[in-house]
Amino acid sequence: MKLRITLDERTFEVDVEVAQEDHANLPPAYPVGTARLSGSAAGAAPGAPAAGGPPAKVADETKACRSPVSGVVVKVIAAAGDSIKAGDSILVLEAMKMETNITAPQSGVIASIKVAQGARVQTGDVLVEFE
């Protein structure tokens, strides 16, 4: 494989031989952990529960949508009493200057929205409860 490298405004072309095609044994570039996510976490990076303690408990975990990331609520789209379908947008979080669209994990009626625009949330915080 041929690579072009620029150092101090000088460009070099080098030939690189890949000695081993199996990269599965390489260590990860960042620490790997596990996360327990509820709700819509499609495309979200793994996270851990908030350092302040375990996430709040709800009567029925299947009726809760939790935050997949720590961030700020930039937009609340749905409201209590709204009938929604799985995949409908509920709210938008901003984390590390990227917006994450939080979608309904199930169809149903929203019992309550637990956050407001501008609120800071931690990974695992309850955002929405369903009836």
Backbone torsions as a table, in degrees:
resi	resn	phi	psi	omega
1	MET	NA	139.1	-179.2
2	LYS	-105.1	131.9	178.5
3	LEU	-121.2	148.5	174.4
4	ARG	-112.8	123.8	-176.4
5	ILE	-122.6	135.6	177.1
6	THR	-115.4	123.7	177.9
7	LEU	-128.4	128.4	178.2
8	ASP	48.4	47.9	177.9
9	GLU	63.3	16.1	174.9
10	ARG	-113.6	132.7	-177.6
11	THR	-102.7	134.7	178.7
12	PHE	-125.0	141.3	171.5
13	GLU	-108.6	127.9	-178.0
14	VAL	-128.0	148.2	173.1
15	ASP	-95.2	130.9	-179.4
16	VAL	-121.1	131.0	176.8
17	GLU	-102.5	125.9	177.9
18	VAL	-85.2	111.8	-175.2
19	ALA	-76.4	-29.8	-176.6
20	GLN	-141.9	123.5	-179.3
21	GLU	-77.0	-22.9	-176.8
22	ASP	-82.1	104.4	-179.1
23	HIS	-92.8	1.9	-176.4
24	ALA	-64.5	-22.3	-178.1
25	ASN	-88.6	-3.0	178.8
26	LEU	-73.2	144.5	177.8
27	PRO	-69.1	151.9	179.9
28	PRO	-67.4	154.3	179.9
29	ALA	-76.9	-14.0	179.1
30	TYR	-144.7	159.0	-179.4
31	PRO	-60.7	139.1	179.6
32	VAL	-104.4	135.3	179.5
33	GLY	-137.6	-172.6	177.7
34	THR	-122.5	158.2	179.2
35	ALA	-143.2	147.4	174.2
36	ARG	-106.7	109.7	-176.3
37	LEU	-114.7	140.3	172.8
38	SER	-122.1	157.0	178.3
39	GLY	83.1	-156.7	-177.0
40	SER	-87.4	115.2	178.7
41	ALA	-125.9	21.6	-177.9
42	ALA	-60.6	125.0	178.6
43	GLY	75.6	3.5	-179.2
44	ALA	-84.7	145.5	177.5
45	ALA	-76.7	148.6	178.6
46	PRO	-60.5	148.5	178.6
47	GLY	-146.1	171.8	179.4
48	ALA	-115.1	161.7	176.4
49	PRO	-58.8	155.8	-178.2
50	ALA	-56.1	144.1	-178.3
51	ALA	-65.4	-21.4	-177.3
52	GLY	-73.3	-4.5	-179.6
53	GLY	139.6	179.0	-178.8
54	PRO	-69.1	155.0	178.1
55	PRO	-60.2	153.2	179.9
56	ALA	-59.8	144.7	177.9
57	LYS	-87.7	148.4	175.2
58	VAL	-125.5	159.4	-176.8
59	ALA	-59.2	-40.3	-178.0
60	ASP	-138.9	106.8	-177.8
61	GLU	-56.9	-28.6	-179.6
62	THR	-70.4	-11.6	-179.8
63	LYS	-108.4	20.2	179.6
64	ALA	-122.2	145.3	172.7
65	CYS	-116.4	117.6	-176.7
66	ARG	-104.3	157.2	-180.0
67	SER	-72.0	128.4	177.7
68	PRO	-80.1	-15.0	-178.1
69	VAL	-142.8	161.6	170.5
70	SER	-83.8	138.8	-179.6
71	GLY	177.0	-158.9	-178.1
72	VAL	-122.1	137.0	176.8
73	VAL	-74.8	116.3	-179.6
74	VAL	-98.8	-20.6	-179.7
75	LYS	-158.3	131.1	173.5
76	VAL	-105.1	119.5	-174.2
77	ILE	-96.2	-43.2	-176.8
78	ALA	-96.2	169.6	178.6
79	ALA	-139.2	161.2	176.8
80	ALA	-57.1	137.0	-179.7
81	GLY	93.4	-12.9	178.9
82	ASP	-69.9	137.0	171.6
83	SER	-89.0	127.4	-177.8
84	ILE	-130.7	162.7	175.3
85	LYS	-110.1	154.8	175.8
86	ALA	-53.8	131.1	179.5
87	GLY	96.9	-12.5	176.8
88	ASP	-67.3	144.3	177.6
89	SER	-70.0	135.1	178.8
90	ILE	-108.8	-48.5	179.2
91	LEU	-159.9	173.6	-179.6
92	VAL	-126.1	130.9	176.3
93	LEU	-108.5	148.0	171.9
94	GLU	-115.3	127.5	177.7
95	ALA	-139.6	125.9	179.7
96	MET	54.3	42.6	177.5
97	LYS	64.7	18.1	175.7
98	MET	-120.2	138.4	179.2
99	GLU	-92.6	137.3	178.0
100	THR	-118.2	119.7	178.4
101	ASN	-81.2	118.9	179.2
102	ILE	-93.4	122.0	-177.6
103	THR	-113.3	158.6	-179.2
104	ALA	-66.9	127.7	179.0
105	PRO	-77.9	-11.0	-176.5
106	GLN	-154.6	163.5	173.7
107	SER	-84.5	150.0	178.6
108	GLY	157.6	-160.2	179.9
109	VAL	-115.4	134.8	179.4
110	ILE	-76.6	122.4	178.0
111	ALA	-79.8	-44.0	179.4
112	SER	-160.5	148.1	171.9
113	ILE	-100.7	122.1	-173.1
114	LYS	-90.3	-2.9	-177.9
115	VAL	-132.1	161.9	177.2
116	ALA	-124.3	162.5	177.4
117	GLN	-56.7	134.0	-179.6
118	GLY	93.0	-11.4	-179.0
119	ALA	-71.1	142.6	173.0
120	ARG	-89.6	133.5	178.3
121	VAL	-125.2	155.0	177.2
122	GLN	-110.0	160.2	176.3
123	THR	-56.1	128.6	178.0
124	GLY	94.4	-10.6	177.4
125	ASP	-63.9	143.9	177.1
126	VAL	-74.7	125.4	178.1
127	LEU	-98.0	-43.0	-174.4
128	VAL	-142.2	143.6	171.2
129	GLU	-118.0	142.3	-180.0
130	PHE	-106.2	154.2	177.4
131	GLU	-73.0	NA	NA
